Amino acid sequence: MTQTPFIGKLAIFLSFFACVSCLTSATAPGTVLRFRSGSPTFKIVLFADLHFGEDAWTDWGPLQDANSSRVMSTVLDLENPDLVVYLGDVITANNIPTANASLYWDQAISPTKARGIPWASVFGNHDDAPFSWPIDWFSATGIPPHRCRDDATSCSEEECEFRGTQRLDLMKNEVKNSKLSQSRNGPKHLWPSVSNYYVQISPFFDDCQSPVMNLYFLDSGGGSYPEVISSAQVEWFRHTAQQINPNTSIPEIVFWHIPSGAYEEVAPSCIEKPCVGSINMEKVAAQQAEFGIMSLLQQRPSVKAVFVGHNHGLDWCCPHSPHNTTNKLWLCFARHSGYGGYGNWARGARIIQITHQPFSLKSWIRMEDAQLHSPITFTP
């Protein structure tokens, strides 16, 4: 009997609970997802830089959020993924004049949640940035009336607070409100860096100790603290990877929001082989400092690629192979998915496809007009 997308996703969802016992306290926080029954592939959609809540006090802002939802709905219906990754700057918190920025976070998640698809998220530099007063509020007649939410013309004092919502509260709200969320608060000793965790992709109803791939998520900072991956996060990654993949036999990919300095090193003047992509319209806006994450990843032959957002005008993938290593580590940008944020380039999403037996890792970009481009196969 042909399996419907809903039943397939339900099986993935239920299998998560079947495998919770496989996660020990030593390796938490982490979850397990599975291939669909009978499917040789596991597909991931990356939504980057949605910027929900931008210019939230105007008519323009909510319209952009609706456009972003349309992009996500189009991509989700065409690709029918097994997992969605929200790759940072889900909201523009510095534009949201309400303490509960989770209202906009939930709105951004809703196209995925409504389809019953599991998702995971990492934080960007705008997700818990402090509210910035717009200059057009200050006029001869004083501060004009404004909307704290796009569905209300007036609001209570509590709804109109300007203190914003911090990373920890955003994550707690996401995880609390849906069991489909694979996101985690991460180890407390890494806070205020919050979105540090992993997800293992395993065969359908196979042994929990035989994952096909490990996905790692790191908080690259910004907003409430510097734009860095700290040495403490590097040590957490080293320790976790050693525990769940001690002999580096399981392929691994890594997600964070702000590109590292290594992206500047490989950035092409024009996109040509071995790089793959379609837009190269700005310089890489890298993290403020490098505390060892790239060196560690380069030393692990199991790490195939890193995926970031942040730069709206870049969507390339390029290999990074320092002279003292033999590992080809691919550094990739996603595609600007949201109508919030700067730039008028066409919106889309990066797709990642994992194939089991034999293993392969591929990626391409699906555009808002349904077109595909920039296919790439990463070397096993």
C-alpha positions in Angstrom: 0.0 0.0 0.0 1.3 3.5 -0.9 2.3 5.4 2.2 0.8 8.9 2.6 3.1 11.8 3.6 1.2 12.1 6.8 1.6 8.5 7.8 5.3 8.6 6.9 5.9 11.6 9.1 3.8 10.1 11.9 6.2 7.1 11.8 9.2 9.3 12.1 7.5 11.1 15.0 6.6 7.9 16.9 10.1 6.5 16.3 11.6 9.4 18.2 9.9 8.2 21.4 11.0 4.6 20.7 14.6 5.7 20.7 14.6 8.1 23.7 16.0 5.3 25.8 19.0 5.1 23.6 20.1 8.6 24.7 22.1 8.5 27.9 22.5 11.4 30.3 26.2 11.5 29.2 25.3 12.3 25.6 22.2 14.5 26.1 21.0 16.8 24.8 20.2 14.9 21.6 17.3 13.2 19.8 16.9 10.5 17.2 14.9 10.7 14.0 14.4 7.9 11.4 14.1 7.3 7.7 10.5 6.7 6.6 9.5 3.0 6.1 10.7 1.9 2.7 12.4 5.1 1.8 16.2 5.1 1.0 16.5 8.8 1.6 16.1 11.4 4.4 15.5 14.9 3.2 16.2 18.2 5.2 15.0 21.7 4.3 16.9 24.7 5.5 15.0 27.9 6.1 17.4 30.8 6.8 16.9 34.4 7.8 13.1 34.5 7.8 13.1 37.7 10.0 9.5 37.5 11.2 8.2 40.5 13.0 10.3 43.0 11.1 8.6 46.5 11.1 5.9 44.9 13.1 4.2 48.2 13.8 3.5 48.9 10.1 1.3 47.3 7.5 4.4 46.4 5.5 5.9 44.1 8.1 3.0 41.6 8.5 2.8 41.4 4.7 6.4 40.3 4.5 5.7 37.6 7.1 2.8 36.4 5.0 5.2 36.3 1.9 7.7 34.3 4.0 5.0 31.8 5.0 4.1 31.4 1.3 7.7 30.6 0.4 8.0 28.0 3.2 4.6 26.4 2.2 5.7 26.2 -1.4 9.0 24.5 -0.6 7.5 22.1 2.0 4.8 21.0 -0.4 7.3 20.4 -3.3 10.0 18.7 -1.3 8.0 16.9 1.4 11.0 16.8 3.8 11.6 14.6 6.9 13.1 17.5 8.9 13.2 21.3 8.7 16.1 23.3 10.1 15.5 26.9 11.0 19.0 28.3 10.5 18.8 31.5 12.6 17.3 35.0 12.4 13.9 33.4 12.6 12.7 36.7 14.0 13.9 40.3 14.0 13.6 40.8 17.7 15.0 44.4 17.5 11.9 45.3 15.5 9.3 43.6 17.8 7.7 45.9 20.4 6.5 43.2 22.7 8.0 41.1 25.4 6.6 37.9 23.9 8.6 37.6 20.7 7.6 33.9 20.8 4.4 35.0 19.1 6.3 35.7 16.0 8.6 32.7 16.5 5.5 30.5 16.6 4.2 32.1 13.4 7.4 31.4 11.6 7.3 27.7 12.7 3.6 27.2 11.8 3.9 26.1 8.2 6.2 23.2 9.3 4.2 22.4 12.4 0.9 22.4 10.4 2.3 19.7 8.1 3.4 17.5 11.0 7.1 17.8 10.1 9.8 17.6 12.8 12.1 20.6 13.0 15.2 21.9 14.7 16.4 25.5 15.2 19.5 27.5 16.0 19.8 31.1 17.0 21.0 34.0 14.9 22.1 37.5 15.8 18.6 39.0 15.5 16.6 36.4 17.4 17.1 38.1 20.8 18.5 41.5 19.9 17.2 44.3 22.1 14.3 46.4 20.8 15.4 49.4 18.8 13.0 52.4 18.7 12.2 53.3 15.1 13.0 57.0 14.4 9.7 57.5 12.7 7.9 57.1 16.0 9.4 60.4 17.1 7.5 63.2 15.4 5.9 66.6 16.1 2.8 64.9 17.5 4.8 62.5 19.7 5.0 58.7 19.5 2.2 57.5 17.2 -0.2 54.6 18.0 1.4 51.3 17.2 0.4 47.7 17.1 2.3 45.2 19.3 1.0 42.3 17.3 -0.1 42.2 13.7 -3.5 40.9 14.6 -4.4 43.6 17.1 -5.0 47.4 17.0 -4.5 47.8 20.7 -2.7 45.9 23.4 -2.4 45.6 27.1 0.6 47.0 29.1 2.1 43.5 29.3 1.9 42.9 25.6 3.6 46.2 24.9 6.6 45.7 27.1 9.9 46.5 25.2 12.3 44.2 27.1 12.1 41.5 24.4 12.4 37.8 24.8 15.8 36.1 25.4 17.2 33.0 23.7 16.4 30.7 26.6 12.7 31.7 26.8 12.3 31.4 23.0 13.7 27.9 23.1 11.7 26.8 26.1 8.5 28.1 24.5 9.3 26.2 21.2 10.0 22.9 22.9 7.1 23.2 25.3 4.5 23.9 22.7 5.3 21.1 20.3 6.7 17.6 20.6 7.7 17.8 16.9 10.5 20.2 17.9 13.9 18.5 18.1 15.5 21.7 19.4 17.2 21.7 22.8 18.4 24.3 25.4 21.8 22.7 25.4 24.1 22.2 28.4 23.7 24.9 31.1 27.4 25.5 31.4 27.3 26.9 27.8 24.5 29.4 28.5 23.8 32.1 27.3 24.8 30.1 24.2 21.7 28.0 24.0 21.1 26.1 20.8 23.9 23.5 21.2 22.7 19.9 20.7 22.6 17.1 18.2 20.1 14.9 16.2 20.9 11.4 15.0 19.3 10.1 11.8 18.8 6.3 12.0 17.3 3.7 9.6 13.7 2.9 10.0 13.1 0.7 13.0 16.7 -0.4 13.1 19.0 -0.5 16.1 19.3 2.9 17.8 23.1 2.6 18.0 23.5 2.5 14.2 22.8 6.0 13.0 23.2 6.9 9.3 24.3 10.5 10.1 24.8 12.8 13.0 23.6 16.4 12.8 25.2 19.0 15.2 23.7 22.4 16.0 25.7 25.3 17.5 24.8 28.7 18.6 27.1 31.2 16.9 26.0 34.1 19.1 24.9 37.6 18.3 22.1 39.6 19.9 22.6 39.3 23.6 26.2 38.3 23.4 29.2 38.3 21.0 29.1 36.6 17.6 31.4 33.7 18.4 31.5 29.9 18.9 33.3 29.8 22.2 36.1 27.5 23.3 33.6 26.0 25.7 31.3 25.1 22.8 34.3 23.6 20.9 35.1 21.4 23.9 31.4 20.4 24.2 31.5 19.4 20.5 34.7 17.5 20.9 33.4 15.6 23.9 30.0 14.8 22.4 31.4 13.7 19.0 33.9 11.4 20.8 31.1 9.8 22.7 28.5 9.3 20.0 31.0 8.7 17.1 34.3 7.7 18.6 35.9 6.1 15.5 34.4 8.8 13.1 32.7 6.1 11.1 29.3 7.9 11.0 29.1 10.9 8.6 28.4 14.2 10.2 27.2 17.7 9.2 27.0 20.9 11.3 24.7 23.9 11.4 25.1 27.4 12.8 24.0 30.9 11.7 27.0 33.2 11.4 29.8 32.0 9.1 33.3 31.4 10.5 36.4 33.1 9.2 37.1 30.1 7.1 34.2 31.1 4.8 36.2 34.3 4.1 39.2 32.2 3.1 37.3 30.1 0.6 35.0 32.9 -0.7 35.1 32.9 -4.5 35.5 36.1 -6.5 33.1 34.5 -9.0 31.4 31.1 -8.6 33.2 28.5 -10.6 34.3 24.9 -9.9 34.9 23.4 -7.5 32.4 25.9 -5.9 28.7 25.6 -6.6 26.0 28.3 -6.3 24.1 31.0 -8.0 24.6 34.3 -6.1 27.7 35.9 -4.8 26.6 39.5 -4.2 28.4 40.5 -1.0 31.4 39.8 1.3 31.2 37.2 4.0 30.2 38.7 7.3 32.1 36.4 9.6 32.1 35.8 13.4 34.1 38.2 15.6 36.7 35.6 16.5 37.8 32.0 15.9 38.2 29.8 19.0 39.1 26.5 17.4 35.9 25.0 15.9 37.2 25.0 12.4 40.4 23.3 13.3 38.4 20.6 15.2 36.0 20.0 12.3 38.8 19.8 9.8 40.5 17.1 11.9 37.4 14.9 11.7 37.1 13.1 8.4 33.5 12.3 9.3 32.4 15.9 9.1 31.3 16.5 5.5 29.9 20.0 5.5 28.9 23.1 7.5 25.8 25.0 6.7 25.2 28.7 7.7 22.9 31.6 6.9 23.4 35.3 7.8 24.6 36.6 4.4 21.4 37.0 2.4 23.3 37.6 -0.9 25.3 34.4 -0.8 24.2 30.8 -1.6 27.5 29.0 -2.6 29.2 25.9 -1.4 33.0 25.8 -1.5 35.6 23.2 -0.3 37.9 24.0 2.6 41.1 22.0 2.5 44.0 23.5 4.5 47.5 22.3 3.6 48.0 20.3 6.8 44.8 18.2 6.3 43.5 15.7 3.7 39.8 16.2 4.7 37.7 18.1 2.2 35.2 20.0 4.4 32.5 21.8 2.4 31.4 25.2 3.6 27.9 26.1 2.5 25.5 29.0 2.7 21.8 28.4 2.8 19.5 30.5 0.7 17.7 33.6 2.0 14.2 32.3 2.7 12.4 35.2 4.3 10.9 38.5 2.9 12.2 40.2 6.1 15.8 41.4 6.1 17.8 43.2 3.6 18.1 42.3 -0.1 15.7 41.8 -3.0 17.1 38.5 -4.3 14.6 35.8 -5.0 13.8 33.6 -2.0 14.3 29.9 -1.7 15.7 27.2 0.6 18.7 24.8 0.6 17.8 21.1 0.5 20.0 18.3 1.9 19.4 14.7 1.0 20.9 11.8 2.8 20.8 8.4 1.1 21.4 5.1 3.0 23.1 2.0 1.5 25.1 3.1 -0.2 25.6 6.4 1.7 25.5 9.6 -0.2 25.0 13.3 0.7 23.6 15.7 -1.8 22.2 19.3 -1.8 20.4 21.7 -4.1 18.4 24.9 -3.8 14.6 25.0 -4.3 13.3 28.5 -5.3 10.0 30.2 -4.4 9.0 29.8 -8.1 9.6 26.0 -7.7 12.8 26.0 -9.8 15.8 23.9 -8.8 19.5 24.8 -9.2 23.0 24.4 -7.8 23.0 20.6 -7.3 26.1 19.3 -5.5 27.2 15.8 -4.3 29.5 15.9 -1.3 32.3 13.3 -1.4 31.6 10.4 1.0 
